[in-house]
Amino acid sequence: MKLKGKVAVVTGGNSGIGFGIAEAFKNEGAVGTISGRNQATLDSSVKELGADFIGIKGDVTNMNDLEQLFKGTFEKFGKIDTLVVNAGGVVDGVSLAAIDDVTEQSYDQYMDLNLKSAYFTVQKALPYMNDGASIILIGSSAAHRAVPGMTIYGAAKAAVIFLAQGLSVDLLARKIRVNTLSPGSIDTPVFGKMIPEEQIEQVKQIWKDITAIGRQGLPSEIGNAAVFLASDDSSFIIGTEILADGGLTNISLMK
């Protein structure tokens, strides 16, 4: 029960990695809030998490929605000890693309969802957070390894990794630790948003083949790493990145 008595907010906690983190937090004694844009998914996830978690619908690119998320959490629980800035990823209806096919609008949409929203999620949370709290930004191995069509996404996540350093400096006086947790290829429904259904298993196999551990990660494994960063076990860790990617970034399988 490493998080017993702690209140957590997980953005995008209604599915995939975010739900895996929320579930791991619950298993370690935390209570709190998950957010998401899909009310049906949010409701089913809250039901699965149990009575100690609530769901607040909202879009992290909307400043008013962010304010309502943290205000609602504070009104319910009276404090916030941990913030997981997880919402991000693929923009609905906007495919990842190479530079020749990227418009200014699609560029802005990806940066808004994956970088701007991360910065302002932290800003809007701060008035409600305890001194000594932990903030976990979700990065990506894409920030370290170029993949066709993912330049904007990877660049946004590289900036998120730096945010952990810069925001840690800004928040030293409040003893709020900011760190980045960067997953590699995780087995979640996101693949269905990126590629045609008939190609999903083939693409997953490609990721397995280039990952040193020989498989995709699980949301629960990212959840376990997030528990560490949220708990007092990581009290001497600040402004850094944990790569939870099965060796995808640092171990080459070239023969």
Buried (B, 14 or more C-beta within 10 A) or exposed (E): EBBEEBBBBBBBBBBBBBBBBBBBBBBBBBBBBBBBBEEEBBBBBBEEBEEBBBBBBBBBBBBEBBBBBBBBBBEEBEEBBBBBBBBBBBBEEBEBBEEEEBEEEBBEBBBBBBBBBBBBBBEBBBEBBBEEBBBBBBBBBBBBBEEEBBBBBBBBBBBBBBBBBEBBEBBEEEEBBBBBBBBBBBBBEBBEBBBEEEEBEEBBEEBBEBBBEEEBBBBBBBBBBBBBBBBEEBEEEBBBBBBBBBBBBEEEEEE
